[in-house]
């Protein structure tokens, strides 16, 4: 099952974060495109040098992963504040 095959119109604003070294990066990019086609507000970013699961694993040993997780939290905060993405 893939969400890009569904009608995504009407979904709430969404944050899509992929990792540079992630086998699912292309699927994340396709999801962001499909959401935009459905007129959904999307913040999306590919984090350079990161691997799959860097946010879930809270890899705070890596300063780069900690900064990337912080950017994800900033994006989520913007959505809650109803700010239009730049």
MDAnalysis code that builds the backbone (N, CA, C; Angstrom):
import MDAnalysis as mda
import numpy as np

u = mda.Universe.empty(258, n_residues=86, atom_resindex=np.repeat(np.arange(86), 3), trajectory=True)
u.add_TopologyAttr("name", ["N", "CA", "C"] * 86)
u.add_TopologyAttr("resid", np.arange(1, 87))
u.add_TopologyAttr("resname", ["UNK", "UNK", "UNK", "UNK", "UNK", "UNK", "UNK", "UNK", "UNK", "UNK", "UNK", "UNK", "UNK", "UNK", "UNK", "UNK", "UNK", "UNK", "UNK", "UNK", "UNK", "UNK", "UNK", "UNK", "UNK", "UNK", "UNK", "UNK", "UNK", "UNK", "UNK", "UNK", "UNK", "UNK", "UNK", "UNK", "UNK", "UNK", "UNK", "UNK", "UNK", "UNK", "UNK", "UNK", "UNK", "UNK", "UNK", "UNK", "UNK", "UNK", "UNK", "UNK", "UNK", "UNK", "UNK", "UNK", "UNK", "UNK", "UNK", "UNK", "UNK", "UNK", "UNK", "UNK", "UNK", "UNK", "UNK", "UNK", "UNK", "UNK", "UNK", "UNK", "UNK", "UNK", "UNK", "UNK", "UNK", "UNK", "UNK", "UNK", "UNK", "UNK", "UNK", "UNK", "UNK", "UNK"])
u.atoms.positions = np.array([
    [0.849, -1.166, 0.000],
    [0.000, 0.000, 0.000],
    [0.896, 1.230, 0.000],
    [0.535, 2.201, -0.795],
    [1.322, 3.414, -0.887],
    [0.410, 4.634, -0.819],
    [0.727, 5.597, 0.040],
    [-0.125, 6.782, 0.127],
    [-0.136, 7.610, -1.151],
    [0.894, 7.498, -1.983],
    [0.903, 8.305, -3.211],
    [-0.138, 7.827, -4.206],
    [-0.729, 6.660, -3.991],
    [-1.776, 6.149, -4.869],
    [-3.165, 6.606, -4.433],
    [-3.245, 7.268, -3.285],
    [-4.533, 7.713, -2.743],
    [-4.799, 9.165, -3.120],
    [-6.024, 9.596, -2.911],
    [-6.383, 11.007, -3.064],
    [-5.944, 11.712, -1.789],
    [-4.948, 12.561, -1.871],
    [-4.384, 13.211, -0.695],
    [-4.973, 14.589, -0.427],
    [-5.867, 15.033, -1.291],
    [-6.495, 16.343, -1.112],
    [-7.203, 16.398, 0.238],
    [-7.090, 17.526, 0.885],
    [-7.781, 17.719, 2.154],
    [-6.994, 17.284, 3.377],
    [-5.818, 16.706, 3.165],
    [-5.009, 16.332, 4.320],
    [-4.443, 17.582, 4.983],
    [-4.097, 17.491, 6.256],
    [-3.537, 18.660, 6.937],
    [-2.120, 18.950, 6.455],
    [-1.607, 20.128, 6.766],
    [-0.221, 20.443, 6.420],
    [0.712, 19.341, 6.921],
    [1.760, 19.092, 6.155],
    [2.608, 17.935, 6.402],
    [4.081, 18.297, 6.314],
    [4.885, 17.683, 7.192],
    [6.337, 17.784, 7.131],
    [6.857, 16.454, 6.588],
    [7.655, 16.508, 5.525],
    [8.287, 15.315, 4.957],
    [9.797, 15.533, 5.021],
    [10.466, 14.705, 5.817],
    [11.915, 14.805, 5.944],
    [12.508, 13.487, 5.472],
    [13.427, 13.580, 4.526],
    [14.145, 12.397, 4.067],
    [15.622, 12.557, 4.413],
    [16.342, 11.453, 4.297],
    [17.775, 11.457, 4.578],
    [18.526, 11.187, 3.287],
    [19.667, 11.821, 3.157],
    [20.495, 11.688, 1.964],
    [20.831, 10.224, 1.657],
    [21.123, 9.449, 2.695],
    [21.502, 8.038, 2.519],
    [20.376, 7.136, 3.016],
    [19.218, 7.294, 2.422],
    [18.025, 6.566, 2.845],
    [17.460, 5.798, 1.656],
    [17.271, 4.487, 1.790],
    [16.698, 3.736, 0.674],
    [15.264, 4.167, 0.350],
    [14.613, 4.894, 1.254],
    [13.236, 5.346, 1.026],
    [13.166, 6.823, 0.617],
    [14.307, 7.430, 0.319],
    [14.326, 8.857, -0.029],
    [13.429, 9.167, -1.229],
    [13.514, 8.370, -2.288],
    [12.693, 8.637, -3.474],
    [11.206, 8.550, -3.162],
    [10.822, 7.618, -2.302],
    [9.416, 7.501, -1.918],
    [8.965, 8.729, -1.132],
    [9.827, 9.246, -0.274],
    [9.500, 10.464, 0.466],
    [9.333, 11.654, -0.457],
    [10.217, 11.754, -1.451],
    [10.096, 12.833, -2.434],
    [8.800, 12.709, -3.227],
    [8.434, 11.485, -3.587],
    [7.179, 11.258, -4.329],
    [5.978, 11.629, -3.469],
    [6.039, 11.343, -2.184],
    [4.941, 11.705, -1.288],
    [4.792, 13.219, -1.221],
    [5.900, 13.941, -1.088],
    [5.829, 15.407, -1.039],
    [5.208, 15.958, -2.327],
    [5.618, 15.412, -3.483],
    [5.034, 15.853, -4.767],
    [3.537, 15.561, -4.813],
    [3.145, 14.359, -4.403],
    [1.731, 13.977, -4.440],
    [0.899, 14.859, -3.504],
    [1.450, 15.189, -2.349],
    [0.734, 16.075, -1.429],
    [0.535, 17.453, -2.060],
    [1.582, 17.963, -2.695],
    [1.449, 19.268, -3.352],
    [0.407, 19.232, -4.460],
    [0.398, 18.144, -5.226],
    [-0.620, 18.004, -6.277],
    [-2.019, 17.989, -5.686],
    [-2.146, 17.499, -4.463],
    [-3.430, 17.499, -3.762],
    [-3.703, 18.804, -3.033],
    [-2.870, 19.831, -3.302],
    [-3.027, 21.163, -2.707],
    [-2.810, 21.162, -1.187],
    [-1.956, 20.246, -0.706],
    [-1.626, 20.187, 0.715],
    [-0.368, 21.021, 0.948],
    [-0.371, 21.807, 2.023],
    [0.809, 22.585, 2.402],
    [1.890, 21.617, 2.889],
    [3.095, 21.708, 2.304],
    [4.168, 20.757, 2.611],
    [5.462, 21.502, 2.897],
    [6.105, 21.123, 3.993],
    [7.492, 21.482, 4.246],
    [8.268, 20.202, 3.966],
    [9.198, 20.221, 3.026],
    [9.987, 19.008, 2.812],
    [11.454, 19.356, 2.662],
    [12.275, 18.404, 3.086],
    [13.716, 18.615, 3.039],
    [14.405, 17.261, 3.047],
    [15.502, 17.200, 2.319],
    [16.387, 16.037, 2.369],
    [17.608, 16.466, 3.176],
    [17.847, 15.772, 4.273],
    [18.969, 16.121, 5.148],
    [20.254, 15.501, 4.617],
    [21.229, 16.336, 4.231],
    [22.480, 15.827, 3.676],
    [23.287, 15.032, 4.707],
    [23.849, 13.925, 4.235],
    [24.724, 13.109, 5.074],
    [24.019, 12.238, 6.091],
    [22.700, 12.330, 6.203],
    [21.975, 11.542, 7.198],
    [21.573, 10.185, 6.629],
    [21.315, 9.242, 7.535],
    [20.874, 7.898, 7.166],
    [19.437, 7.697, 7.637],
    [18.792, 6.666, 7.097],
    [17.415, 6.341, 7.476],
    [17.307, 6.182, 8.990],
    [16.280, 6.771, 9.556],
    [16.008, 6.615, 10.982],
    [16.745, 7.583, 11.884],
    [17.411, 8.580, 11.330],
    [18.209, 9.463, 12.185],
    [17.347, 10.226, 13.185],
    [16.114, 10.549, 12.835],
    [15.248, 11.262, 13.784],
    [14.683, 10.304, 14.827],
    [14.176, 9.155, 14.390],
    [13.606, 8.200, 15.326],
    [14.643, 7.686, 16.323],
    [15.877, 7.534, 15.863],
    [16.922, 7.028, 16.743],
    [17.491, 8.111, 17.647],
    [17.083, 9.355, 17.421],
    [17.575, 10.485, 18.199],
    [19.082, 10.409, 18.382],
    [19.759, 10.342, 17.259],
    [21.208, 10.218, 17.238],
    [21.841, 11.539, 17.682],
    [21.734, 11.821, 18.972],
    [22.245, 13.082, 19.487],
    [23.753, 13.047, 19.697],
    [24.378, 11.897, 19.455],
    [25.831, 11.819, 19.504],
    [26.413, 12.571, 18.315],
    [25.674, 12.559, 17.216],
    [26.108, 13.257, 16.002],
    [25.547, 14.678, 16.022],
    [26.410, 15.683, 16.073],
    [25.904, 17.059, 16.039],
    [25.080, 17.352, 14.783],
    [25.460, 16.768, 13.643],
    [24.702, 16.990, 12.408],
    [23.291, 16.422, 12.530],
    [23.158, 15.235, 13.122],
    [21.829, 14.634, 13.300],
    [21.003, 15.445, 14.286],
    [21.630, 15.950, 15.335],
    [20.904, 16.776, 16.299],
    [20.395, 18.057, 15.640],
    [21.214, 18.674, 14.795],
    [20.771, 19.889, 14.081],
    [19.623, 19.553, 13.121],
    [19.724, 18.422, 12.428],
    [18.667, 18.014, 11.499],
    [17.369, 17.768, 12.256],
    [17.439, 17.116, 13.400],
    [16.239, 16.888, 14.211],
    [15.659, 18.225, 14.673],
    [16.514, 19.176, 14.987],
    [16.040, 20.507, 15.367],
    [15.317, 21.201, 14.231],
    [15.814, 21.037, 13.010],
    [15.130, 21.641, 11.847],
    [13.752, 21.020, 11.656],
    [13.650, 19.703, 11.865],
    [12.359, 19.025, 11.760],
    [11.396, 19.588, 12.803],
    [11.853, 19.776, 14.024],
    [10.990, 20.337, 15.065],
    [10.584, 21.772, 14.728],
    [11.490, 22.550, 14.155],
    [11.147, 23.912, 13.734],
    [10.049, 23.894, 12.669],
    [10.165, 22.983, 11.698],
    [9.141, 22.872, 10.653],
    [7.792, 22.501, 11.255],
    [7.795, 21.534, 12.163],
    [6.541, 21.118, 12.804],
    [5.932, 22.283, 13.580],
    [6.769, 23.062, 14.243],
    [6.269, 24.236, 14.981],
    [5.643, 25.251, 14.040],
    [6.259, 25.443, 12.863],
    [5.683, 26.373, 11.891],
    [4.296, 25.920, 11.443],
    [4.146, 24.612, 11.232],
    [2.837, 24.107, 10.811],
    [1.791, 24.340, 11.901],
    [2.167, 24.117, 13.125],
    [1.228, 24.339, 14.228],
    [0.865, 25.807, 14.326],
    [1.823, 26.676, 14.008],
    [1.584, 28.117, 14.058],
    [0.883, 28.626, 12.799],
    [0.641, 27.709, 11.837],
    [-0.043, 28.042, 10.586],
    [0.719, 29.087, 9.778],
    [2.027, 28.903, 9.661],
    [2.876, 29.789, 8.853],
    [3.072, 29.163, 7.494],
    [2.961, 29.941, 6.449],
    [3.153, 29.461, 5.078],
    [4.636, 29.157, 4.855],
    [4.967, 27.985, 4.224],
    [6.377, 27.659, 3.989],
    [7.016, 28.620, 3.001],
    [8.324, 28.761, 3.139],
    [9.062, 29.623, 2.219],
    [9.756, 28.789, 1.184],
])
